[in-house]
């Protein structure tokens, strides 16, 4: 990806005018929609739910 002087090729460089925060929003959307993230939360969070503690959504 990087050429000899540790820079991206001209076709991959983004000017400051183009970098307006859309990358951050796109990263959040990809993370939320990723099946790996959903499986992680479904496998990790149930162990912290107390059955006598009421609704699971309120405990998390």
C-alpha positions as CSV (number, residue, x, y, z in Angstrom):
1,X,0.0,0.0,0.0
2,X,2.7,2.4,0.9
3,X,5.3,3.4,-1.6
4,X,9.0,3.8,-0.9
5,X,8.7,7.1,1.0
6,X,5.9,5.9,3.3
7,X,3.1,7.8,1.5
8,X,-0.2,6.5,0.1
9,X,-0.5,6.4,-3.7
10,X,-2.2,9.5,-5.1
11,X,-5.4,7.6,-5.9
12,X,-5.8,6.7,-2.1
13,X,-5.1,10.1,-0.6
14,X,-7.9,12.2,0.8
15,X,-7.9,16.0,0.9
16,X,-9.0,17.8,4.1
17,X,-12.1,19.0,2.2
18,X,-13.2,15.3,1.6
19,X,-12.5,14.1,5.2
20,X,-15.6,15.6,6.9
21,X,-16.3,12.9,9.4
22,X,-18.1,10.5,7.1
23,X,-15.4,7.9,7.9
24,X,-16.3,7.9,11.6
25,X,-20.0,7.4,10.8
26,X,-19.3,4.7,8.3
27,X,-17.1,2.9,10.9
28,X,-19.9,3.0,13.5
29,X,-22.5,1.7,11.0
30,X,-20.2,-1.2,10.0
31,X,-19.4,-2.1,13.6
32,X,-23.1,-2.1,14.6
33,X,-24.1,-4.2,11.6
34,X,-21.3,-6.7,11.9
35,X,-22.4,-10.1,12.9
36,X,-19.2,-10.6,14.8
37,X,-20.1,-7.8,17.1
38,X,-23.6,-9.1,17.7
39,X,-22.3,-12.6,18.5
40,X,-19.8,-11.2,20.9
41,X,-22.4,-9.3,22.9
42,X,-24.8,-12.3,22.8
43,X,-22.1,-14.5,24.2
44,X,-20.6,-12.2,26.8
45,X,-23.5,-10.1,28.3
46,X,-25.8,-12.9,29.5
47,X,-23.4,-14.0,32.2
48,X,-23.9,-10.6,33.9
49,X,-27.7,-10.9,34.1
50,X,-29.2,-11.9,37.4
51,X,-32.4,-13.9,36.8
52,X,-34.0,-12.5,40.0
53,X,-32.9,-9.0,39.2
54,X,-35.8,-8.1,36.9
55,X,-35.8,-7.4,33.2
56,X,-32.5,-8.2,31.5
57,X,-32.5,-5.0,29.4
58,X,-32.6,-2.9,32.6
59,X,-29.7,-4.8,34.0
60,X,-27.5,-4.3,31.0
